[in-house]
């Protein structure tokens, strides 16, 4: 009977690792839109924009460029607002303004 109780716990433990959010890669630049695809960055983006005294509207969230400084939560720092377009540079490459 004990074996049946252990199986659900093992399955739950294995599945919980898939639920963890991804973090940005340290020392890379990311568009806000890219960060939103990478992980749960909405609130961090808003905090970084507020700290830089920038608006937190949709354009500023998606078209601003951020630096991934790392840490346990993938901390980010605001760099600049791209205005026209912020381009996803691809895996392991910096995003950039265009």
C-alpha positions as CSV (number, residue, x, y, z in Angstrom):
1,X,0.0,0.0,0.0
2,X,2.9,2.4,0.7
3,X,4.2,2.1,-2.9
4,X,0.9,3.5,-4.2
5,X,1.2,6.6,-2.0
6,X,4.8,7.3,-3.2
7,X,3.9,7.2,-6.9
8,X,1.7,10.3,-7.0
9,X,4.3,12.3,-5.0
10,X,7.0,11.3,-7.5
11,X,4.9,12.4,-10.4
12,X,4.0,15.7,-8.7
13,X,7.7,16.4,-8.0
14,X,8.6,15.7,-11.6
15,X,5.9,17.9,-13.0
16,X,6.7,20.8,-10.7
17,X,10.1,21.3,-12.4
18,X,8.3,22.1,-15.7
19,X,6.2,24.8,-14.0
20,X,9.2,26.9,-13.0
21,X,9.5,30.1,-14.9
22,X,12.6,30.7,-17.1
23,X,15.0,33.5,-16.5
24,X,16.8,35.8,-18.9
25,X,20.5,35.0,-19.6
26,X,23.0,37.1,-17.7
27,X,24.7,40.0,-19.6
28,X,22.2,39.9,-22.6
29,X,19.9,42.7,-23.7
30,X,16.2,41.9,-24.1
31,X,13.2,43.6,-25.6
32,X,10.3,43.7,-23.2
33,X,8.3,41.6,-25.6
34,X,11.0,39.0,-25.6
35,X,11.1,38.9,-21.8
36,X,7.4,38.3,-21.7
37,X,7.9,35.2,-23.9
38,X,10.9,34.0,-21.8
39,X,9.1,34.0,-18.5
40,X,6.9,35.9,-16.1
41,X,8.5,39.3,-16.5
42,X,5.4,41.6,-16.6
43,X,5.8,43.0,-13.1
44,X,9.6,43.2,-13.3
45,X,9.4,45.2,-16.5
46,X,6.8,47.6,-14.9
47,X,9.1,48.0,-11.9
48,X,12.1,48.7,-14.0
49,X,10.2,51.3,-16.1
50,X,8.9,53.0,-12.9
51,X,12.4,53.1,-11.5
52,X,13.6,54.8,-14.6
53,X,10.6,57.3,-14.5
54,X,9.2,55.9,-17.8
55,X,5.6,55.2,-18.7
56,X,4.2,51.6,-18.2
57,X,1.9,51.5,-21.2
58,X,2.0,48.6,-23.7
59,X,4.5,50.2,-26.1
60,X,7.0,50.9,-23.4
61,X,6.6,47.4,-21.9
62,X,7.1,45.7,-25.3
63,X,9.5,48.1,-27.1
64,X,11.9,49.0,-24.3
65,X,15.4,47.4,-24.1
66,X,16.5,45.8,-20.8
67,X,19.7,44.4,-19.5
68,X,19.7,41.0,-17.7
69,X,21.8,41.4,-14.6
70,X,21.0,37.9,-13.3
71,X,20.3,36.8,-9.8
72,X,17.8,34.2,-8.6
73,X,14.9,35.9,-10.3
74,X,16.6,37.0,-13.5
75,X,16.7,40.7,-12.5
76,X,16.6,43.3,-15.3
77,X,17.6,46.9,-15.7
78,X,16.0,49.4,-18.1
79,X,18.3,50.6,-20.9
80,X,16.2,52.6,-23.4
81,X,12.9,52.9,-25.2
82,X,13.3,51.8,-28.8
83,X,10.4,53.8,-30.2
84,X,10.0,52.3,-33.7
85,X,10.9,48.7,-33.1
86,X,12.7,46.4,-30.7
87,X,14.2,43.4,-32.5
88,X,14.6,39.9,-31.0
89,X,18.3,39.0,-31.8
90,X,17.6,35.3,-31.4
91,X,18.8,32.7,-28.8
92,X,22.0,33.7,-27.0
93,X,22.2,37.1,-28.9
94,X,21.4,40.6,-27.7
95,X,18.1,42.1,-28.8
96,X,18.4,45.7,-30.2
97,X,16.5,48.8,-31.2
98,X,15.9,49.4,-34.9
